[in-house]
Amino acid sequence: MYFLIALISYGGIFLFAERVRKVSAGPWLGFAGALNVLAYLFGYFSNTMMLAWSALVGVATIVCIGIFSKNPNHPARLKNCAYCAEQILEEAKLCKHCGKEV
């Protein structure tokens, strides 16, 4: 049963990190795995509590990925420079390509 919860938890972390947020899942999986190992070694959990802890770590890691990683679905707002027609950020005061004030 623990293996199934861990598989679902780590699979969810991997899919959310790699497919949705487009970041490497390795560090996040290492973080979740280390927390589970530490809890197993130093905690006094029953089997049921260890299952609940593993599920909680999986959900908490997915929330942390959502908070601490860039969202690729929100591209920067761009506009064209009036002088060189290159794309620059909408908030830019100077064009990074031609150096003119926009």
CORRARA-V625061 format. One record per residue. RES is the residue in one small letter. SS is DSSP state (helix for helix, strand for strand, loop for the rest). PSI is psi in degrees with one decimal (none if undefined). OMEGA is omega in degrees with one decimal (* if undefined). Layout:
res	ss	psi	omega
RES	SS	PSI	OMEGA
RES	SS	PSI	OMEGA
This chain:
res	ss	psi	omega
m	loop	-41.4	178.7
y	helix	-40.5	179.8
f	helix	-40.2	-179.9
l	helix	-44.7	178.5
i	helix	-42.5	179.1
a	helix	-41.0	179.3
l	helix	-44.1	177.8
i	helix	-43.7	-178.9
s	helix	-51.5	-179.0
y	helix	-34.0	175.3
g	helix	-40.7	177.0
g	helix	-42.0	177.5
i	helix	-46.5	-178.6
f	helix	-48.7	-177.8
l	helix	-42.6	-179.4
f	helix	-43.7	-178.4
a	helix	-50.8	-173.5
e	helix	-43.0	-172.5
r	helix	-40.6	-174.4
v	helix	-52.5	-175.6
r	loop	-10.2	177.7
k	loop	43.2	175.1
v	loop	162.8	179.7
s	loop	132.3	-178.4
a	loop	-14.1	-175.7
g	helix	-54.6	-179.5
p	helix	-37.3	-179.2
w	helix	-39.6	176.5
l	helix	-38.0	176.5
g	helix	-41.4	177.8
f	helix	-49.3	-179.1
a	helix	-42.1	179.1
g	helix	-41.7	178.9
a	helix	-41.5	177.5
l	helix	-41.6	179.4
n	helix	-39.1	178.9
v	helix	-45.0	178.3
l	helix	-41.8	178.6
a	helix	-38.3	179.8
y	helix	-41.4	-176.7
l	helix	-41.0	-171.9
f	helix	-9.9	-179.1
g	loop	157.8	177.4
y	loop	71.0	-176.3
f	loop	144.0	167.7
s	loop	173.1	179.3
n	helix	-40.3	-179.6
t	helix	-42.4	179.4
m	helix	-35.0	177.7
m	helix	-38.0	176.2
l	helix	-45.2	179.3
a	helix	-40.7	179.1
w	helix	-44.9	-179.6
s	helix	-42.3	177.9
a	helix	-40.7	179.2
l	helix	-41.9	177.9
v	helix	-40.9	178.3
g	helix	-46.3	179.6
v	helix	-43.4	179.6
a	helix	-37.6	178.6
t	helix	-40.2	177.6
i	helix	-39.5	176.9
v	helix	-42.5	178.5
c	helix	-39.0	176.6
i	helix	-43.0	179.0
g	helix	-36.8	-177.7
i	helix	-44.3	-169.5
f	helix	6.6	177.0
s	loop	153.6	179.4
k	loop	143.2	177.7
n	loop	114.9	-178.3
p	loop	-9.6	-177.8
n	loop	-5.7	179.1
h	loop	86.1	-179.2
p	loop	158.3	178.9
a	loop	145.8	177.1
r	loop	127.4	-176.0
l	strand	156.3	171.8
k	strand	166.3	178.7
n	strand	140.4	175.3
c	loop	137.7	-178.8
a	loop	-19.1	-175.6
y	loop	-44.2	-175.7
c	loop	-5.4	176.5
a	loop	15.0	174.9
e	loop	154.5	178.9
q	strand	133.4	177.9
i	strand	165.6	177.0
l	strand	146.7	-178.1
e	loop	-31.5	-178.4
e	loop	-3.2	-175.0
a	loop	141.0	176.1
k	loop	-31.5	177.4
l	strand	144.4	176.1
c	loop	131.3	-179.6
k	loop	-12.5	-178.4
h	loop	-48.5	-176.2
c	loop	-12.3	176.4
g	loop	3.0	-178.5
k	loop	153.8	177.4
e	strand	131.4	-179.6
v	loop	none	*
